[in-house]
């Protein structure tokens, strides 16, 4: 395929055996089309009468292009690819797109360009806002845990193109640890701690110059907006089936795009033609292989073994073949409710019947560790002493699972971090009746620090009767961005500030005998870069200082987690 600027992109084409014209399913990827799984994610569609096209994106593997910059050219190249695919002699002219992760992001960025022959999309596990849900977190911290090793992974092809295989590649490989997932290795513990962060940008400059741009522009703004689909929902008219999962690093993207397009897509038909499925998994590869595991230390049972191929076929048969599969008559939302481990259909997100209920932090000033006096409950706090801890960037709280990538993902027992004095732990009474929490989860924290900048983290946990502490959702807020992601504001040391920590969303039933728990701290490393507490540029800083943190929970400063509680059916 020749793009509008003359650059040639190359694809593998899989066709049904026989004459005639067929609808096309297009996937565009930067990971080498020659390595796509077959027959699993190709032949099922070819056997069902679809042409499947797998295209290497610009600057990757078989495709031409001088440089590779993640996602930057995918809107225009995606438009050209759809129209090229529609005009092939064996194409019916009706094109759909499919794929996971980066392959989902290419679909999202393509959508506002509205190529005439694009009929439907099936993006799985992809970001909506490249700044706040890919490179940085919604709370402002840099996604260190996967951004640097991902840049190393993606640099391999660029290194080969540049003839640097013998010089640069061995230097990069020395920085890696054994892989914890089958996809890519993380950095070594020593490499994750290296400062300044810009040292990585300098090392990778010949093959990943974009990393330096990321680090030089930590604030949101026009530099990032071209890759923010949330700003362009009103320009989209394509039906989309969004797939994500509760422990996926891109959970935020699937939910944000579904909700935004249900409200703001160009036409009534497009708004009605959005669907959302949220499973219990982490960032699985491939998403279409039924599984109940792959989410850390948990098995979600046989109900989790959903066959996404069948859903995809029903979706594309409707939009590309005109077959009445009944898929549009079904409720637009399907979620997996953890704890009871079953699927449930819903008519909207968030659920209209939600009762948003604050659960307040309580204690006598000694909530440090799970053995402390921190409690959690729906009763508002009274006259209670604050809790205090010291956050030392040289000894950060280690990451244990969660919505991450390349690092160990999903469910992990949180008890090892709950023994640390820099982790405040607030635990509820034992649940006597099943308590369902389904929807967006937010922590409002009233806190002070003696540093001009710092971080605060929050985590929602289910404590099982045997003591196992299952992480459900977590988040972080960088203090300088507590009011605006575009305009940083330093802290006034000692002054109480209100922090909103977005834990994204979950769907989980706390069963009788279990307890709810909230953890508060100031680090989650190496998933997020360590705040150095100096207020200086995080990317170039090499000096750090401890921060003395105070968390308030009293009548004036009622720190709490807002739980989306779903009432039990009568």
C-alpha positions as CSV (number, residue, x, y, z in Angstrom):
1,X,0.0,0.0,0.0
2,X,1.2,3.5,-0.8
3,X,0.3,6.1,1.8
4,X,-0.7,9.6,0.7
5,X,2.9,10.8,1.2
6,X,4.3,8.0,-1.0
7,X,5.6,5.8,1.9
8,X,5.0,2.1,1.2
9,X,3.4,0.0,3.9
10,X,3.2,-3.8,3.5
11,X,0.6,-6.2,4.7
12,X,-0.1,-10.0,4.7
13,X,-3.5,-10.8,3.2
14,X,-5.5,-13.9,4.1
15,X,-8.4,-14.7,1.8
16,X,-11.2,-17.3,1.7
17,X,-10.5,-20.1,-0.7
18,X,-12.7,-19.4,-3.7
19,X,-13.9,-16.6,-6.0
20,X,-16.0,-13.6,-5.1
21,X,-15.7,-10.4,-3.0
22,X,-15.6,-10.5,0.7
23,X,-15.7,-7.9,3.6
24,X,-12.3,-7.0,5.0
25,X,-11.0,-7.1,8.6
26,X,-8.0,-4.9,9.0
27,X,-5.4,-4.9,11.8
28,X,-2.4,-2.6,11.9
29,X,0.5,-3.3,14.2
30,X,4.1,-2.3,15.0
31,X,5.1,-5.8,16.3
32,X,5.9,-7.6,13.0
33,X,3.0,-9.0,11.0
34,X,5.0,-12.2,10.3
35,X,4.6,-13.1,14.0
36,X,0.8,-13.0,14.1
37,X,-0.9,-16.1,15.6
38,X,-2.4,-18.5,13.2
39,X,-4.8,-20.1,13.0
40,X,-6.2,-18.6,16.2
41,X,-6.8,-15.0,15.3
42,X,-6.9,-15.3,11.5
43,X,-8.3,-18.5,10.1
44,X,-11.5,-18.2,12.2
45,X,-12.4,-15.1,10.2
46,X,-11.1,-16.4,6.9
47,X,-13.1,-19.6,7.3
48,X,-16.2,-17.4,8.0
49,X,-15.9,-15.5,4.7
50,X,-13.7,-12.5,5.6
51,X,-10.5,-11.2,4.1
52,X,-8.0,-10.6,6.9
53,X,-5.3,-8.0,6.4
54,X,-2.4,-7.6,8.8
55,X,-0.3,-4.5,8.1
56,X,3.0,-3.4,9.5
57,X,2.8,0.2,10.6
58,X,5.1,3.0,9.3
59,X,8.7,2.5,10.2
60,X,8.2,-1.1,11.4
61,X,9.5,-4.4,10.0
62,X,8.4,-4.8,6.4
63,X,6.9,-1.3,6.0
64,X,9.0,1.7,4.8
65,X,9.4,4.9,6.8
66,X,12.5,6.6,8.2
67,X,11.4,6.8,11.8
68,X,9.0,5.2,14.3
69,X,7.0,7.4,16.6
70,X,4.3,5.5,18.6
71,X,0.8,6.3,17.2
72,X,1.7,9.6,15.7
73,X,1.0,8.6,12.0
74,X,-1.8,6.1,12.7
75,X,-4.8,8.4,12.0
76,X,-3.8,9.3,8.4
77,X,-2.1,6.0,7.6
78,X,-5.2,4.2,9.0
79,X,-7.5,6.2,6.8
80,X,-5.4,5.3,3.8
81,X,-5.3,1.6,4.7
82,X,-9.0,1.3,5.1
83,X,-9.7,2.9,1.7
84,X,-6.9,0.9,0.0
85,X,-8.4,-2.3,1.5
86,X,-11.9,-1.4,0.3
87,X,-10.6,-1.1,-3.3
88,X,-8.8,-4.4,-3.5
89,X,-10.3,-6.7,-6.3
90,X,-11.4,-9.3,-3.8
91,X,-12.9,-6.8,-1.3
92,X,-16.7,-6.1,-1.0
93,X,-15.8,-2.6,-0.1
94,X,-16.9,-3.0,3.5
95,X,-14.1,-2.8,6.0
96,X,-13.9,-3.4,9.7
97,X,-11.0,-3.1,12.1
98,X,-9.9,-5.3,15.0
99,X,-7.0,-5.8,17.3
100,X,-5.8,-5.4,20.9
101,X,-3.5,-2.9,22.7
102,X,-1.5,-0.8,20.1
103,X,-3.8,-2.5,17.5
104,X,-6.7,-1.1,19.4
105,X,-5.2,2.3,19.6
106,X,-4.7,2.5,15.9
107,X,-8.5,2.0,15.6
108,X,-9.3,4.7,18.1
109,X,-7.1,7.2,16.3
110,X,-8.5,6.3,12.9
111,X,-12.1,6.8,13.9
112,X,-12.3,10.6,13.8
113,X,-11.0,10.6,10.2
114,X,-14.1,8.8,9.1
115,X,-12.9,6.9,6.0
116,X,-16.1,6.3,3.9
117,X,-15.6,2.5,3.7
118,X,-15.1,1.9,7.5
119,X,-18.2,0.2,8.8
120,X,-17.3,-1.1,12.3
121,X,-14.5,-1.4,14.8
122,X,-13.6,-3.8,17.6
123,X,-10.9,-2.2,19.7
124,X,-9.7,-4.3,22.7
125,X,-7.5,-3.0,25.6
126,X,-6.5,0.4,24.2
127,X,-5.9,3.8,25.6
128,X,-8.2,6.8,25.0
129,X,-5.8,9.6,26.1
130,X,-2.2,8.9,25.1
131,X,-0.9,11.3,27.7
132,X,-3.0,10.4,30.8
133,X,-3.5,6.7,30.2
134,X,-0.4,5.5,28.4
135,X,2.8,7.5,29.0
136,X,1.6,9.1,32.2
137,X,-1.2,8.1,34.6
138,X,-4.4,10.0,35.1
139,X,-2.9,11.2,38.4
140,X,0.3,12.6,36.7
141,X,3.0,10.1,37.5
142,X,5.2,8.6,34.7
143,X,4.4,5.0,33.9
144,X,8.1,4.0,34.5
145,X,7.4,0.3,34.9
146,X,6.6,-0.3,31.3
147,X,7.5,2.8,29.4
148,X,11.2,2.4,29.4
149,X,11.3,-1.4,28.7
150,X,8.6,-0.9,26.1
151,X,10.9,1.7,24.4
152,X,13.7,-0.9,24.5
153,X,11.5,-3.6,23.0
154,X,10.3,-1.3,20.2
155,X,13.8,-0.1,19.5
156,X,15.0,-3.6,18.4
157,X,13.6,-3.3,14.9
158,X,14.8,0.3,14.6
159,X,18.3,-0.8,15.8
160,X,18.4,-3.4,13.1
161,X,17.4,-0.9,10.5
162,X,20.0,1.6,11.7
163,X,22.8,-1.1,11.7
164,X,23.3,-0.7,15.5
165,X,22.7,-4.3,16.4
166,X,26.3,-4.9,17.6
167,X,26.8,-1.7,19.4
168,X,23.6,-0.4,21.0
169,X,21.6,-3.6,21.4
170,X,24.0,-5.3,23.8
171,X,24.1,-2.2,26.0
172,X,20.3,-2.2,26.2
173,X,20.0,-5.9,26.9
174,X,22.3,-5.6,29.9
175,X,19.7,-3.4,31.5
176,X,17.0,-6.1,31.4
177,X,15.7,-8.6,33.9
178,X,14.2,-12.0,33.1
179,X,10.7,-11.6,31.6
180,X,7.8,-12.1,34.1
181,X,5.3,-12.2,31.2
182,X,5.7,-13.9,27.8
183,X,5.7,-10.5,26.0
184,X,8.7,-8.4,27.1
185,X,11.3,-8.3,29.9
186,X,11.3,-5.5,32.5
187,X,14.3,-3.5,33.5
188,X,16.6,-4.8,36.2
189,X,16.0,-3.4,39.7
190,X,19.1,-1.3,39.4
191,X,18.1,0.1,36.0
192,X,14.7,1.1,37.3
193,X,16.4,3.2,40.0
194,X,18.7,5.1,37.7
195,X,18.5,8.8,37.7
196,X,18.0,11.1,36.0
197,X,15.2,9.6,33.9
198,X,16.5,11.6,30.9
199,X,19.6,9.3,30.9
200,X,17.3,6.7,29.3
201,X,16.2,9.3,26.7
202,X,19.8,10.0,25.9
203,X,20.7,6.3,25.6
204,X,17.7,5.7,23.3
205,X,17.9,8.9,21.4
206,X,19.3,7.3,18.1
207,X,16.4,4.9,18.0
208,X,13.6,6.2,20.2
209,X,13.8,10.0,20.2
210,X,10.2,10.2,21.2
211,X,11.1,9.2,24.8
212,X,12.9,12.5,25.3
213,X,9.8,14.3,24.1
214,X,7.6,12.4,26.6
215,X,9.9,13.4,29.5
216,X,10.3,17.0,28.4
217,X,6.5,17.5,28.3
218,X,5.0,16.0,31.5
219,X,2.1,18.5,31.5
220,X,-1.0,17.9,29.4
221,X,-1.5,20.3,26.5
222,X,-1.5,20.8,22.7
223,X,1.6,18.6,22.3
224,X,-0.5,15.6,23.4
225,X,-4.0,16.5,22.2
226,X,-3.6,15.0,18.7
227,X,-3.4,11.6,20.4
228,X,-6.4,12.2,22.8
229,X,-9.5,10.6,21.5
230,X,-11.5,11.9,24.4
231,X,-11.3,15.3,22.8
232,X,-12.7,14.1,19.5
233,X,-15.7,11.9,20.4
234,X,-18.1,14.3,18.5
235,X,-16.2,13.6,15.3
236,X,-16.8,9.8,15.4
237,X,-19.6,8.0,13.6
238,X,-18.4,4.4,13.5
239,X,-20.0,1.6,15.6
240,X,-17.5,0.3,18.2
241,X,-17.4,-2.7,20.4
242,X,-15.0,-1.8,23.2
243,X,-13.3,-4.5,25.2
244,X,-11.3,-4.1,28.3
245,X,-10.8,-5.7,31.8
246,X,-10.6,-4.8,35.4
247,X,-6.8,-5.4,35.8
248,X,-5.8,-4.1,32.4
249,X,-3.4,-1.1,32.1
250,X,-5.8,0.4,29.6
251,X,-9.0,-0.1,31.5
252,X,-9.6,3.6,31.6
253,X,-9.5,3.9,27.8
254,X,-12.2,1.4,27.0
255,X,-14.6,2.8,29.6
256,X,-13.9,6.5,28.7
257,X,-14.4,5.9,25.0
258,X,-17.6,3.9,25.5
259,X,-19.1,6.5,27.8
260,X,-17.9,9.5,25.7
261,X,-19.2,8.0,22.4
262,X,-22.5,7.1,24.0
263,X,-23.0,10.7,24.8
264,X,-21.2,12.7,22.1
265,X,-20.7,10.6,18.9
266,X,-21.8,12.4,15.7
267,X,-25.2,10.8,15.2
268,X,-27.9,9.1,17.2
269,X,-27.2,5.9,15.3
270,X,-23.5,6.0,16.3
271,X,-24.3,6.8,19.9
272,X,-26.6,3.8,20.0
273,X,-24.1,1.5,18.3
274,X,-21.5,1.5,21.1
275,X,-20.9,-1.6,23.2
276,X,-18.7,-2.3,26.2
277,X,-17.4,-5.6,27.6
278,X,-15.2,-5.6,30.7
279,X,-13.7,-8.9,31.8
280,X,-11.7,-9.9,34.9
281,X,-8.3,-10.3,33.2
282,X,-5.1,-8.3,33.0
283,X,-3.5,-7.3,29.7
284,X,-3.7,-10.8,28.1
285,X,-2.1,-12.0,24.9
286,X,-4.1,-12.7,22.9
287,X,-7.3,-11.4,24.2
288,X,-9.3,-13.8,22.1
289,X,-8.0,-16.9,23.8
290,X,-10.6,-18.0,26.5
291,X,-8.9,-18.1,29.9
292,X,-9.8,-17.8,33.6
293,X,-6.2,-17.1,34.7
294,X,-3.4,-14.8,33.5
295,X,-4.4,-12.2,36.1
296,X,-1.8,-12.9,38.8
297,X,-2.6,-15.2,41.8
298,X,-6.2,-15.9,41.0
299,X,-8.4,-18.1,38.9
300,X,-11.8,-16.5,38.0
301,X,-13.5,-19.8,37.3
302,X,-15.1,-21.3,34.2
303,X,-17.4,-18.4,33.6
304,X,-14.4,-16.3,32.6
305,X,-13.7,-18.5,29.6
306,X,-15.5,-16.2,27.2
307,X,-14.9,-16.8,23.5
308,X,-14.4,-13.3,22.0
309,X,-14.1,-14.7,18.5
310,X,-17.8,-15.5,18.6
311,X,-18.7,-12.0,19.7
312,X,-16.5,-10.5,17.0
313,X,-18.1,-12.6,14.3
314,X,-21.6,-11.6,15.4
315,X,-20.5,-7.9,15.5
316,X,-18.9,-8.0,12.0
317,X,-21.6,-10.2,10.5
318,X,-24.1,-7.5,11.4
319,X,-22.2,-4.5,10.2
320,X,-20.2,-6.0,7.2
321,X,-22.5,-8.7,6.0
322,X,-26.0,-7.4,6.9
323,X,-26.8,-10.5,8.9
324,X,-29.3,-10.1,11.7
325,X,-27.3,-11.6,14.6
326,X,-29.4,-9.9,17.3
327,X,-26.3,-8.3,18.8
328,X,-27.7,-4.8,18.8
329,X,-30.8,-5.9,20.6
330,X,-28.7,-7.0,23.6
331,X,-27.9,-4.6,26.4
332,X,-24.9,-2.4,25.5
333,X,-22.8,-3.3,28.6
334,X,-21.5,-6.6,29.7
335,X,-19.4,-6.9,32.9
336,X,-17.7,-9.6,34.8
337,X,-18.6,-9.3,38.5
338,X,-15.7,-10.6,40.5
339,X,-16.1,-12.2,43.9
340,X,-19.1,-14.1,42.6
341,X,-17.4,-14.6,39.2
342,X,-20.2,-14.2,36.8
343,X,-21.2,-12.1,33.8
344,X,-24.0,-9.6,33.9
345,X,-25.6,-7.4,31.3
346,X,-26.3,-3.8,32.0
347,X,-28.0,-0.9,30.2
348,X,-25.5,1.8,31.0
349,X,-22.2,2.7,32.6
350,X,-22.0,3.7,35.4
351,X,-25.0,1.8,36.6
352,X,-28.1,4.0,37.2
353,X,-29.0,2.2,40.4
354,X,-25.6,2.9,42.0
355,X,-25.6,4.3,45.6
356,X,-22.4,6.3,45.9
357,X,-21.4,5.7,49.5
358,X,-18.4,7.3,51.3
359,X,-16.4,5.0,53.6
360,X,-14.3,7.1,55.9
361,X,-10.8,6.7,57.2
362,X,-10.7,6.4,61.0
363,X,-8.1,5.8,63.6
364,X,-6.2,7.0,66.6
365,X,-3.2,8.3,64.8
366,X,-1.4,4.9,64.4
367,X,-2.7,3.5,61.2
368,X,0.8,2.5,60.0
369,X,0.9,-1.2,58.8
370,X,-2.0,-3.6,58.9
371,X,-1.3,-4.1,62.6
372,X,-2.1,-0.4,63.3
373,X,-5.4,1.2,64.5
374,X,-6.7,2.3,61.1
375,X,-10.4,1.5,60.5
376,X,-12.8,2.1,57.6
377,X,-16.5,2.6,57.7
378,X,-19.6,4.6,56.6
379,X,-19.7,6.6,59.8
380,X,-18.3,10.2,59.4
381,X,-15.2,10.9,61.5
382,X,-15.3,13.0,64.6
383,X,-12.4,14.5,66.5
384,X,-9.6,12.1,65.5
385,X,-5.8,12.5,65.4
386,X,-4.1,12.5,62.0
387,X,-1.9,9.7,60.8
388,X,1.8,10.3,59.8
389,X,4.4,8.5,57.8
390,X,7.7,9.3,56.1
391,X,8.1,8.7,52.4
392,X,11.7,8.1,51.4
393,X,12.3,8.0,47.7
394,X,15.4,5.8,48.4
395,X,13.0,3.1,49.9
396,X,9.8,3.2,47.9
397,X,6.8,0.9,48.4
398,X,7.2,-1.9,45.8
399,X,4.7,-2.6,43.1
400,X,2.6,-5.7,43.7
401,X,0.4,-6.4,40.7
402,X,-2.4,-4.1,39.6
403,X,-3.2,-2.5,36.3
404,X,0.3,-2.5,34.9
405,X,2.3,-4.0,32.0
406,X,5.6,-5.8,31.5
407,X,5.8,-6.0,35.4
408,X,3.8,-8.8,37.1
409,X,0.1,-7.9,36.5
410,X,-3.2,-8.4,38.2
411,X,-3.9,-9.9,41.6
412,X,-1.2,-10.3,44.2
413,X,-1.3,-10.6,48.0
414,X,-0.7,-7.1,49.4
415,X,0.3,-8.3,52.9
416,X,4.0,-7.8,52.3
417,X,3.6,-4.1,51.7
418,X,1.1,-3.7,54.5
419,X,3.9,-4.4,57.0
420,X,5.7,-1.2,56.1
421,X,5.5,1.9,58.3
422,X,5.1,4.1,55.3
423,X,1.8,2.4,54.3
424,X,-1.3,3.5,56.2
425,X,-3.9,0.7,56.4
426,X,-7.6,1.2,57.1
427,X,-9.8,-1.9,57.4
428,X,-13.5,-2.3,57.8
429,X,-15.5,-4.6,60.1
430,X,-16.3,-8.0,58.7
431,X,-18.9,-7.9,56.0
432,X,-22.0,-9.8,57.2
433,X,-24.1,-9.5,54.0
434,X,-22.6,-9.5,50.4
435,X,-21.6,-6.0,49.4
436,X,-21.3,-5.3,45.7
437,X,-19.0,-2.4,44.5
438,X,-19.4,-1.8,40.8
439,X,-18.4,1.4,39.1
440,X,-15.9,4.3,39.3
441,X,-13.9,4.4,42.5
442,X,-12.3,7.7,43.9
443,X,-10.5,8.5,47.1
444,X,-10.7,12.0,48.5
445,X,-7.6,12.6,50.7
446,X,-6.9,15.5,53.0
447,X,-3.2,15.6,53.6
448,X,-0.2,17.8,54.1
449,X,3.5,17.4,53.4
450,X,6.7,19.2,54.3
451,X,7.8,18.9,50.7
452,X,7.0,21.2,47.8
453,X,5.9,18.2,45.7
454,X,5.2,14.6,46.5
455,X,2.8,11.8,45.6
456,X,-0.1,10.1,47.4
457,X,-1.3,6.6,46.4
458,X,-4.5,4.7,47.3
459,X,-5.5,1.1,46.9
460,X,-8.8,-0.7,47.5
461,X,-8.3,-4.2,48.8
462,X,-10.5,-7.2,49.7
463,X,-9.3,-9.0,52.8
464,X,-10.3,-12.6,52.7
465,X,-11.1,-14.6,55.9
466,X,-7.7,-16.3,55.7
467,X,-6.0,-12.9,55.6
468,X,-5.1,-12.8,51.9
469,X,-5.3,-9.1,50.8
470,X,-6.5,-9.0,47.2
471,X,-5.9,-5.7,45.4
472,X,-8.9,-4.5,43.4
473,X,-8.1,-1.0,42.2
474,X,-5.4,1.6,42.8
475,X,-4.3,5.1,41.8
476,X,-1.8,7.8,42.3
477,X,-1.8,11.6,42.4
478,X,1.2,13.8,41.9
479,X,0.7,16.8,44.2
480,X,1.8,19.4,41.7
481,X,-1.1,18.2,39.4
482,X,-3.8,18.0,42.1
483,X,-5.7,20.9,40.6
484,X,-4.7,20.8,36.9
485,X,-2.8,18.5,34.7
486,X,-1.8,21.4,32.5
487,X,-0.7,23.9,35.2
488,X,1.4,22.5,38.0
489,X,1.0,24.1,41.5
490,X,3.6,23.5,44.2
491,X,2.5,22.5,47.7
492,X,2.8,25.0,50.6
493,X,4.7,22.9,53.1
494,X,2.5,22.0,56.1
495,X,-0.7,23.3,54.5
496,X,-3.6,20.9,54.2
497,X,-4.6,20.1,50.6
498,X,-7.4,18.1,49.1
499,X,-6.2,15.3,46.8
500,X,-8.5,13.4,44.5
501,X,-7.1,9.9,43.6
502,X,-8.7,8.2,40.7
503,X,-8.8,4.4,41.2
504,X,-10.5,4.0,37.8
505,X,-13.2,1.3,38.3
506,X,-14.0,-2.2,39.4
507,X,-16.8,-4.7,39.8
508,X,-16.5,-6.9,42.9
509,X,-18.6,-8.5,45.5
510,X,-17.2,-8.5,49.1
511,X,-18.6,-11.8,50.4
512,X,-19.6,-12.4,54.0
513,X,-16.6,-12.9,56.2
514,X,-14.5,-10.6,54.1
515,X,-13.4,-7.0,55.0
516,X,-12.8,-3.9,52.9
517,X,-9.4,-2.2,53.2
518,X,-7.9,1.0,51.9
519,X,-4.1,1.5,51.8
520,X,-2.6,5.0,51.6
521,X,1.0,5.7,50.9
522,X,3.3,7.8,48.6
523,X,4.9,5.4,46.2
524,X,4.2,2.4,44.0
525,X,7.6,1.6,42.4
526,X,8.7,0.7,39.8
527,X,5.2,1.0,38.2
528,X,5.4,4.8,38.7
529,X,8.5,6.9,38.9
530,X,9.5,8.0,42.4
531,X,8.6,11.5,43.3
532,X,11.9,13.0,44.5
533,X,10.0,15.5,46.8
534,X,12.1,18.5,45.8
535,X,9.6,20.2,43.4
536,X,12.3,20.2,40.7
537,X,11.9,18.7,37.2
538,X,11.2,15.0,37.8
539,X,12.9,13.9,34.5
540,X,16.2,15.7,35.1
541,X,16.3,15.5,38.9
542,X,18.9,13.4,40.7
543,X,18.6,14.7,44.2
544,X,15.8,13.5,46.5
545,X,14.7,14.2,50.1
546,X,12.3,12.4,52.5
547,X,8.8,13.8,52.8
548,X,7.0,13.8,56.1
549,X,3.3,13.1,55.3
550,X,0.2,13.8,57.4
551,X,-3.2,12.3,56.5
552,X,-6.2,13.8,58.2
553,X,-9.5,12.1,58.9
554,X,-11.7,14.3,61.1
555,X,-14.9,16.3,60.9
556,X,-13.2,19.1,59.0
557,X,-11.1,16.9,56.8
558,X,-13.1,13.7,56.2
559,X,-10.8,11.6,54.1
560,X,-12.8,8.8,52.4
561,X,-13.2,6.4,49.5
562,X,-16.4,6.8,47.5
563,X,-17.7,3.4,46.8
564,X,-20.2,2.7,44.0
565,X,-22.4,0.3,45.9
566,X,-25.1,-1.7,44.0
567,X,-28.1,-2.5,46.1
568,X,-29.0,-6.2,46.5
569,X,-32.0,-7.2,44.4
570,X,-35.1,-7.8,46.6
